[in-house]
């Protein structure tokens, strides 16, 4: 694919955008799209990249033509993810996408468990050595045999992509992008005024999502995950140190009995709700 075609196809696309759109079309994890789904897929990719709505149909058609010119669709009509990603993503972004596919996360709570474990010195950053330890444990957990040389290659690639200022460290946002962290759970709820009953129903869903241990109280990474998602509603890019500060504020206001946890009733009180006994 020549540079002009790649520019049109890529736009502002990256691994994160590609993965979000891909999951909409391949929710079952098939690993491929049907040929008939390609047009809708390219249309969604262009929408995500901010393409002009008026010219959307024409641009989607051109992108599909470029793809067909570069690749032969298999006889079974199934287009593998690797084929699409290899065409429309840079080498680094393609590597990142395939890595994220192998290590998806369920929630911000799971992400914060990882962050706390590998930010061993609580610096708010993860060093290359800490990242390597994380990758080693990740592959062990997935029961995948990875040589030290391959582990070093993964670490160096990720540091090259994300360590923009070359200080040998990654911050909270970098690790969130490396991992396949799903869309902020809180985005699905209304922020404007609604009925008391609706607010109570939303609160029950929210608390249940972050109370992973099902103890009736948020603690440790559960508080971290809730804080991270809350902060990102108003500040999309946050640092580890900012999260720690907001966590302290939340605990100071909500942790009435000072046990280091946020009981369900305490969080409801903070949010101006009354829960059933």
FENFEN-V685498 format. One record per pair of residues at least 12 apart in sequence whose ideal C-beta (glycine too) atoms are under 7 Angstrom apart, sorted by sequence separation. I is the first residue (numbers start at 1). J is the second residue. If there is no record, write none. Layout:
i | j
I | J
I | J
This chain:
i | j
25 | 37
71 | 83
85 | 97
118 | 130
162 | 174
210 | 222
231 | 243
254 | 266
43 | 56
46 | 59
189 | 202
254 | 267
46 | 60
118 | 133
136 | 151
210 | 225
228 | 243
231 | 246
25 | 41
71 | 87
118 | 134
135 | 151
162 | 178
210 | 226
227 | 243
254 | 270
43 | 60
70 | 87
189 | 206
253 | 270
42 | 60
132 | 151
135 | 154
224 | 243
227 | 246
21 | 41
24 | 44
67 | 87
114 | 134
135 | 155
158 | 178
186 | 206
227 | 247
39 | 60
42 | 63
42 | 64
21 | 44
132 | 155
224 | 247
227 | 250
21 | 45
131 | 155
185 | 209
223 | 247
39 | 64
38 | 64
21 | 48
128 | 155
131 | 158
17 | 48
128 | 159
13 | 45
17 | 49
103 | 138
13 | 49
12 | 49
11 | 49
12 | 50
35 | 73
131 | 170
223 | 262
11 | 51
128 | 168
38 | 79
127 | 168
219 | 260
35 | 77
127 | 169
219 | 261
34 | 77
126 | 169
186 | 229
218 | 261
34 | 78
35 | 79
125 | 169
126 | 170
185 | 229
186 | 230
217 | 261
218 | 262
125 | 170
184 | 229
217 | 262
32 | 78
33 | 79
125 | 171
217 | 263
32 | 79
124 | 171
186 | 233
216 | 263
217 | 264
32 | 80
184 | 232
216 | 264
31 | 80
32 | 81
126 | 175
218 | 267
31 | 81
8 | 62
9 | 63
8 | 63
9 | 66
115 | 172
207 | 264
22 | 81
115 | 175
207 | 267
5 | 66
95 | 157
173 | 237
1 | 66
96 | 161
111 | 176
173 | 238
203 | 268
172 | 238
18 | 85
172 | 239
111 | 179
171 | 239
172 | 240
203 | 271
1 | 70
92 | 161
171 | 240
111 | 181
203 | 273
18 | 89
172 | 243
108 | 181
200 | 273
15 | 89
105 | 179
199 | 273
13 | 88
105 | 180
13 | 89
103 | 179
104 | 180
105 | 181
103 | 180
105 | 182
108 | 185
9 | 87
10 | 88
15 | 93
19 | 97
107 | 185
9 | 88
14 | 93
18 | 97
100 | 179
100 | 180
15 | 96
19 | 100
15 | 97
96 | 178
15 | 100
1 | 87
109 | 210
107 | 209
109 | 212
116 | 221
113 | 221
116 | 224
112 | 221
109 | 221
112 | 224
109 | 222
112 | 225
111 | 225
124 | 239
125 | 240
109 | 225
112 | 228
124 | 240
108 | 225
124 | 241
107 | 225
108 | 228
108 | 229
119 | 240
16 | 177
19 | 180
